[in-house]
Structures are given as C-alpha cells and as structure tokens.
C-alpha cells in the first residue's frame, strides 16, 4: 500500500469531486437548493402583492369614483341604481382579469424555475 501523500499526489486518495445538479440540491435540501426555492417564493410573493395592490386600488377607488360623480351616484339604469351596477357587477370582470394575469405569471415563474433546474 502506498503512503497517503503519494496517493494524494496521484489523485487516488482524494474523493472525486462530482458535479451536483440543482435538483439534487433541492432534493437534499442543501443551502443552495434553499436559495433557489427562496428565489421562486420571492417572485411568487411579489406577483401576489402586485395583484393584491392593483385589486385594492381598483376596488377601493370604485366607491370614491361612484360617490364623487353625481351622474353615477344618482343615475339609474332599468330601475337599478348605476352605483349598484358598477359596484356589484363591474367588479367581477376586474377580478377575473386579475386572476388570469396572476395565473399566467405564476405559471411563467414556475416554468422559468423548472428550466433553471433542468439546465443545471
């Protein structure tokens, strides 16, 4: 048997450095895998906060718009107050559009994350 220094100089005594992939890091919950997951979670959180912010601005601004405009506040359409129509009916398409935008961007974030994992 050779001396450990001889083996080390020949590269036989040291463990072979192997290339780890991101999916291995994620599966083994290494610090690098945690960085990737936190990055995905941060991007999803930013998306969620942006959608909620738009929703609050739009839905919070509608009552102000309706009650500050006399034509909208006092008007009626087919016997139904316009304010009720705006606040009760026009809100739903806004929510649906925001939900579709959020879903599309969330899928895009996840697809980018999967691409990153597959590339490495």
Secondary structure, 3 states (H helix, E strand, C coil): CCCHHHHHHHCCCCCCCCCCCHHHHHHCCCHHHHHHHHHHHHHHHHHHHHHHHHHHHHHHHHHHHHHHCHHHHHCEECCEEHHHHHHHCHHHHHHHHHHHHHHHHHHHHHHHHHHHHHHC
